[in-house]
Amino acid sequence: MITDEQLLTSIKAAIATSPFQGEGHRKVCAMLRRGITGIAPVRVSRERVLRVMRENGLLSAARSPWRPELKHDGRITTDAPNVMWGTDMTSTVLCTGRNAYVFAVVDHCAQDCIGIHVSDRATRYEAIEPVRKAIEQVYGRCDEQVVAGLALRHDCGSAYLSRYFQDEVAFLGIESSPSYVRQPEGNGVVERFFKTLKEQLLWIRSFESIEALSIAVTNFVKTYNACWMVAKHGYCSPSQVREQLKGKWAA
């Protein structure tokens, strides 16, 4: 009769010899029954293999890549517009096979998209464009220190951490607020906008050119801001929320 300690050793050996990641207890049990190099076949029940793997943290879910402890306080939205904006980039493929990239800026309170930019490149120069457009739309001009005190949430991609991007946001008076590594929740407001953009446009329509995509995305943003219902704001649209809170901040 094999002991749990001996079975655990055999299980670890089976996992180590597999060329794949995340093998479940069923496959581990099958490997044990067939025999492992240097170890004789082990015939035990699947339920026992499951129990031993669970007790020792060897199930596939427990062997997922390590991620740091959640660091933000669980609330990334703000109580007034123009306190924090979120920016990010997503991509799609044109009918010609070329990649196209969509950059956006979304307010963390009203959740309206206030800056959008479509390009065939995903560089630091393209990443700053929706920020400039957002400033011009909300503040009317894009000058030095024009938005002092505003925070900009972005991920840790090379375009956003580049010296060019960081120098530009500092020139405009924006405080850079990078999200924690491997924690996309920190940039969840713009990520949620991109989810809607994909489900409502990018995944259901095809585009022949960058120009056609840019027109469609721009029109979608107008419709989104005017008609998309935001649950946390009583199912008002982003434009309605911004209008209702207009007197609570100085633009």
PyMOL commands that set and color helices and strands:
alter all, ss='L'
color gray80, all
select helices_A, chain A and resi 4-17+25-34+46-55+60-63+124-127+129-139+158-161+163-171+184-202+210-227+231-233+238-244+246-248
alter helices_A, ss='H'
color red, helices_A
select strands_A, chain A and resi 84-93+99-107+113-119+151-154+175-178
alter strands_A, ss='S'
color yellow, strands_A
deselect
rebuild
show_as cartoon
